[in-house]
Amino acid sequence: MKIGIFGYNFPHKKTQEGLLALLLHNIPVRCIFAADAVELPFYQSKIRVAPKRLIYTHPREIAKRFQIPYYVVVHNSRECEKLIKECQLDLGIILGARILKEDIIKAFNIGILNMHPGMLPENRGLDNLKWAILKEYTQGVSVHLIDRAVDRGKIIVEQPIEVYEDDTLLDIFLRLQNLEQVLMIEAINILKSGKREFKVVPEGSYRKAVPPEEEALLMEKFEKYKRGYKNLQRL
């Protein structure tokens, strides 16, 4: 199986950890499509869940060390589509990307794999960890083959996580990111087995970043959420 990676052209946690997980599991990476940073045009909620100022290795250095072709390219471009076809790639994996267009998805023989930090379909969109608390959803990871609709497509594997009463938001964030890497490997192995029929993600609920009026309630709801987490049921 020929695999291409969508990542960022700057040091980035998910890009680095995903690449290292693939290499440690002896899963060959055919090439990396690295996109430059862009200013995000949408509102971003203010309560932080991710750690700040951690030091990561630039993905170009990882590519150089393991002799992986590295292309700095706009993901949704004709140039990227052409490279995918020239490399005859079977599967794309998102380790850092914005919404990918249908032409890019269809350029792969199998499709593009995404690790989403929320249980689909109820928790689509942004700020999944926070929305799960505010809407009393189970925290978890869904690995799916994407389609042109955001956080839709076909579910390959999904798994909830535990939440403990002494957890911080950072604990849950790191637990979700860790599970993303574990399930990524599992999903690749499922696809390698030849299986192609999977459950289609229903429409569910798509949400943007948590607005200020909702986020003001987050920490108060978080304490109640942790105490009652074991009683939550999937929709």
C-alpha positions in Angstrom: 0.0 0.0 0.0 1.5 3.4 -1.1 0.8 6.0 1.6 1.1 9.8 1.3 1.0 12.1 4.3 -0.7 15.5 4.6 1.2 17.5 7.2 2.4 21.0 8.0 5.6 22.6 6.8 6.6 23.6 10.4 7.1 21.8 13.7 3.8 20.3 14.7 2.8 17.8 17.3 0.4 15.6 15.3 2.6 15.7 12.2 5.6 14.5 14.2 3.9 11.9 16.3 2.0 10.4 13.4 5.1 10.1 11.2 7.1 8.5 14.0 4.2 6.1 14.8 4.1 5.0 11.1 7.9 4.5 11.0 8.0 2.6 14.3 5.3 0.2 12.9 7.3 -0.4 9.7 4.6 1.3 7.6 6.4 2.8 4.6 5.6 6.5 3.8 5.8 7.2 0.1 5.8 11.0 0.4 4.9 14.0 2.5 2.8 16.9 1.3 3.6 19.8 3.7 1.5 22.9 3.7 2.8 26.3 4.9 1.1 28.0 7.8 -1.9 30.2 7.1 -3.9 32.6 9.2 -7.1 30.9 10.4 -10.1 33.0 9.3 -12.5 31.7 12.0 -13.1 32.6 15.6 -11.1 30.5 18.1 -12.4 29.8 21.6 -10.2 31.0 24.4 -9.9 28.3 27.1 -6.8 26.4 26.1 -6.7 22.6 26.2 -3.3 22.0 24.5 0.2 22.7 26.0 2.2 25.7 24.8 5.7 26.2 23.6 6.7 22.5 23.2 9.6 21.8 20.9 9.1 19.5 18.0 11.3 18.4 15.1 10.5 20.0 11.7 8.9 17.3 9.5 11.5 18.2 6.7 14.2 16.8 9.1 12.2 13.6 9.7 11.8 13.2 5.9 15.5 13.8 5.3 16.5 11.3 8.0 14.2 8.5 6.6 14.7 9.5 2.9 11.0 10.3 2.3 10.3 12.7 -0.6 9.0 16.0 0.9 6.9 18.4 -1.1 6.0 21.9 0.1 2.7 22.4 -1.6 -0.8 23.8 -1.1 -2.9 20.8 -0.3 -5.9 21.8 -2.4 -4.0 22.5 -5.6 -3.6 21.1 -9.0 0.1 20.6 -8.2 -0.8 18.4 -5.2 -3.3 16.4 -7.2 -0.7 15.8 -9.9 1.8 14.6 -7.4 -0.6 12.2 -5.8 -1.4 10.7 -9.2 2.3 10.6 -10.3 3.2 8.7 -7.1 0.2 6.4 -7.7 -0.9 6.7 -4.0 -3.4 4.3 -2.5 -4.1 6.1 0.8 -3.6 9.6 2.2 -3.4 10.2 5.9 -4.1 13.6 7.5 -1.5 14.6 10.1 -2.1 18.2 9.5 -4.5 19.8 7.0 -7.5 22.0 6.5 -10.6 20.8 4.7 -9.5 18.8 1.6 -11.5 19.1 -1.7 -13.1 16.3 -3.5 -10.5 16.3 -6.4 -7.8 15.6 -3.9 -9.7 12.8 -2.2 -10.5 11.1 -5.5 -6.9 11.2 -6.6 -6.1 8.3 -4.1 -7.0 4.7 -5.0 -8.6 4.1 -1.6 -9.1 7.5 -0.1 -7.9 9.7 2.7 -7.8 8.7 6.4 -8.6 11.2 9.1 -8.3 10.8 12.9 -11.1 12.8 14.4 -11.0 13.6 18.2 -14.7 13.1 18.7 -17.3 10.4 18.4 -19.1 10.7 15.1 -21.7 11.7 14.0 -22.8 13.7 17.0 -19.5 15.5 17.5 -18.4 16.9 14.1 -16.5 20.1 13.5 -14.3 22.1 15.9 -13.5 22.1 19.6 -14.7 18.5 20.0 -13.3 18.0 23.5 -15.2 21.1 24.7 -18.4 20.4 22.9 -18.4 16.9 24.4 -18.4 18.4 27.8 -21.0 21.1 27.0 -23.4 18.6 25.3 -22.6 15.6 27.6 -21.1 13.4 24.8 -18.7 10.6 25.2 -15.1 11.6 24.6 -13.4 9.4 21.9 -11.7 9.1 18.5 -13.2 8.2 15.2 -10.9 7.2 12.3 -12.7 7.6 9.0 -12.2 7.8 5.2 -13.3 11.3 4.5 -15.6 12.6 1.8 -16.4 16.1 0.6 -18.6 16.8 3.7 -16.7 17.8 6.8 -16.2 14.8 9.3 -18.4 12.5 7.2 -17.4 9.5 5.0 -16.9 5.9 6.3 -15.9 4.9 9.8 -13.0 2.4 9.9 -12.6 2.2 13.7 -13.8 4.2 16.7 -13.2 4.0 20.4 -14.2 6.1 23.5 -11.8 7.0 26.2 -12.0 7.0 30.0 -12.5 10.3 31.8 -11.5 10.5 35.5 -12.6 12.8 38.3 -9.1 14.3 38.7 -8.6 14.9 35.0 -7.8 18.3 33.6 -8.7 19.4 30.1 -5.0 18.7 29.2 -5.3 15.1 30.4 -8.2 14.5 28.1 -6.6 16.3 25.2 -3.4 14.1 25.4 -5.4 10.9 25.9 -7.4 11.7 22.7 -4.2 12.4 20.7 -2.5 9.3 22.0 -5.5 7.2 20.9 -5.5 8.8 17.5 -2.1 7.3 16.8 -3.1 3.9 18.1 -6.2 3.8 16.0 -4.5 5.1 12.9 -2.3 2.0 12.9 -5.3 -0.2 13.5 -7.2 1.4 10.6 -4.3 1.0 8.2 -4.0 -2.7 9.0 -7.8 -3.1 8.5 -7.5 -1.4 5.0 -4.4 -3.6 4.2 -6.5 -6.7 4.9 -8.6 -5.7 1.9 -11.8 -4.7 3.7 -13.6 -1.8 1.9 -17.2 -1.9 3.2 -17.7 0.3 6.2 -20.5 2.2 8.1 -21.3 5.6 6.5 -21.2 8.5 9.0 -24.7 10.0 9.3 -25.1 13.8 9.2 -25.1 14.3 12.9 -24.3 17.8 14.3 -21.6 20.0 12.9 -20.4 22.8 15.2 -17.9 25.6 14.9 -15.6 26.9 17.7 -17.3 27.2 21.0 -18.6 30.8 21.3 -17.8 32.9 24.4 -21.3 32.6 26.0 -21.0 28.8 25.9 -17.4 28.7 26.9 -18.1 30.7 30.0 -20.0 27.6 31.3 -17.3 25.1 30.4 -15.3 24.7 33.6 -18.4 24.6 35.8 -19.9 21.9 33.6 -16.6 20.1 33.4 -16.7 19.1 37.1 -20.2 17.7 36.8 -19.3 16.0 33.5 -16.4 14.1 35.1 -18.5 12.9 38.0 -21.3 11.6 35.7 -19.1 10.4 32.8 -19.5 6.7 33.4 -23.3 7.1 33.0 -23.1 8.8 29.6 -24.7 7.0 26.7 -23.9 7.4 23.0 -26.7 9.0 21.0 
